[in-house]
Amino acid sequence: MYVICPPDFHLIKRDWKQPMSKRTEADFQKFQKVFTKYQHEFGMTGYKVYFKHEPIEDAYASIYVNHDDHVATVRLDSSCLPEDNKLRNVEASAKHEAIHLLISKLEYLATSRYCREDEIYQEVESIAHKLESLIP
């Protein structure tokens, strides 16, 4: 099985006989803290966020967003190979998933069957205003 390993997107063949190292509870707590920090910085506090620490195939972390209910479920992979830990840390994964939350409404609108042009424009403007306050 091949796994895409950000940020360089090298393909690494997983040897299932090799022992897996587990992400610790401290890693999961740090992941939640960093994600929540960026969620607040991005002004995305209208979403109720649930966190899960479980095995994820082919990913370090993932996010699912329900825009109708303003609920997001963020998962951190609970198992990974030792070389995976060197390539991707929990802080970077948390920040990456928070960015996905920031742009998730735009993605939702872009993939909707029925979407008005002004809806996409409004979301792009919303993201631009949030980033204005973050980027010096």
C-alpha positions as CSV (number, residue, x, y, z in Angstrom):
1,M,0.0,0.0,0.0
2,Y,1.3,3.5,-0.8
3,V,0.6,6.5,1.3
4,I,1.0,10.2,0.2
5,C,3.2,11.9,2.7
6,P,2.9,15.7,2.8
7,P,4.5,18.2,2.5
8,D,6.8,16.7,-0.2
9,F,4.2,14.1,-1.5
10,H,6.8,11.3,-1.7
11,L,5.3,7.9,-2.0
12,I,6.4,5.6,0.8
13,K,5.6,1.9,0.7
14,R,4.2,0.8,4.0
15,D,5.7,-2.4,5.3
16,W,2.9,-3.9,7.4
17,K,5.4,-6.1,9.3
18,Q,7.2,-3.0,10.6
19,P,5.9,-2.1,14.1
20,M,3.7,1.0,14.1
21,S,4.4,3.8,16.5
22,K,1.3,5.3,18.1
23,R,0.6,9.0,18.4
24,T,0.3,9.7,22.1
25,E,-2.5,11.4,23.9
26,A,-0.2,14.4,24.4
27,D,0.1,14.6,20.6
28,F,-3.7,14.6,20.3
29,Q,-4.1,17.2,23.0
30,K,-1.6,19.4,21.2
31,F,-3.4,18.8,17.9
32,Q,-6.7,20.0,19.4
33,K,-5.1,23.1,21.0
34,V,-3.4,24.2,17.8
35,F,-6.5,23.5,15.7
36,T,-8.7,25.5,18.1
37,K,-6.1,28.4,18.1
38,Y,-6.3,28.7,14.3
39,Q,-10.1,28.2,14.3
40,H,-10.4,31.3,16.5
41,E,-7.7,33.2,14.5
42,F,-9.6,32.5,11.3
43,G,-12.9,33.6,12.8
44,M,-14.5,30.2,12.4
45,T,-16.0,30.0,15.9
46,G,-19.5,29.5,14.6
47,Y,-18.7,25.8,14.0
48,K,-19.0,23.2,16.7
49,V,-15.9,21.0,16.4
50,Y,-15.5,17.4,17.5
51,F,-12.1,15.7,17.6
52,K,-11.4,12.0,17.1
53,H,-8.1,10.2,17.6
54,E,-8.3,7.0,15.5
55,P,-6.5,5.2,12.7
56,I,-6.9,6.9,9.3
57,E,-5.9,5.1,6.1
58,D,-3.8,7.3,3.8
59,A,-3.9,10.5,5.8
60,Y,-2.3,12.1,8.9
61,A,-5.5,14.1,9.6
62,S,-8.8,14.8,8.1
63,I,-11.9,17.1,8.5
64,Y,-15.5,16.6,7.6
65,V,-17.7,19.8,7.7
66,N,-21.5,19.8,7.8
67,H,-22.4,23.4,6.7
68,D,-26.1,23.1,7.4
69,D,-25.5,22.3,11.1
70,H,-22.2,24.2,11.4
71,V,-20.5,21.1,12.8
72,A,-17.0,19.8,11.9
73,T,-15.3,16.5,12.8
74,V,-11.5,16.6,12.8
75,R,-9.6,13.4,13.0
76,L,-5.9,12.8,13.8
77,D,-4.3,9.5,12.8
78,S,-3.5,7.5,15.9
79,S,-0.9,5.3,14.2
80,C,1.9,6.1,11.9
81,L,5.3,4.9,10.9
82,P,8.4,6.5,12.6
83,E,9.5,8.1,9.3
84,D,6.1,9.6,9.0
85,N,6.5,11.5,12.3
86,K,9.7,13.1,10.9
87,L,7.8,14.4,7.8
88,R,4.6,15.7,9.4
89,N,4.1,17.0,12.9
90,V,0.9,17.5,14.8
91,E,1.1,21.3,14.8
92,A,1.4,21.4,11.0
93,S,-1.5,18.9,10.6
94,A,-3.7,20.9,12.9
95,K,-3.0,24.1,11.0
96,H,-3.6,22.4,7.7
97,E,-7.0,21.1,8.9
98,A,-8.0,24.5,10.2
99,I,-7.2,26.0,6.8
100,H,-9.5,23.4,5.3
101,L,-12.3,24.6,7.7
102,L,-11.6,28.2,6.6
103,I,-12.1,27.3,2.9
104,S,-14.6,24.5,3.3
105,K,-17.6,26.7,2.5
106,L,-16.0,27.8,-0.7
107,E,-15.4,24.2,-1.6
108,Y,-19.0,23.3,-0.7
109,L,-20.3,26.1,-2.9
110,A,-18.0,25.2,-5.8
111,T,-19.2,21.6,-5.8
112,S,-22.9,22.4,-5.3
113,R,-25.2,21.6,-8.2
114,Y,-27.1,24.8,-7.8
115,C,-24.9,27.7,-6.7
116,R,-25.2,31.4,-7.6
117,E,-22.2,33.4,-8.7
118,D,-22.7,35.9,-5.9
119,E,-22.5,33.1,-3.3
120,I,-19.0,32.2,-4.4
121,Y,-18.0,35.9,-4.5
122,Q,-19.3,36.5,-1.0
123,E,-17.4,33.5,0.4
124,V,-14.2,34.6,-1.4
125,E,-14.6,38.1,0.1
126,S,-15.2,36.6,3.5
127,I,-11.9,34.6,3.3
128,A,-10.0,37.6,2.0
129,H,-11.2,39.7,4.9
130,K,-10.2,37.1,7.4
131,L,-6.7,36.8,5.9
132,E,-6.3,40.6,5.8
133,S,-6.4,40.6,9.6
134,L,-3.9,37.8,9.8
135,I,-1.3,38.7,7.2
136,P,0.9,41.7,8.2
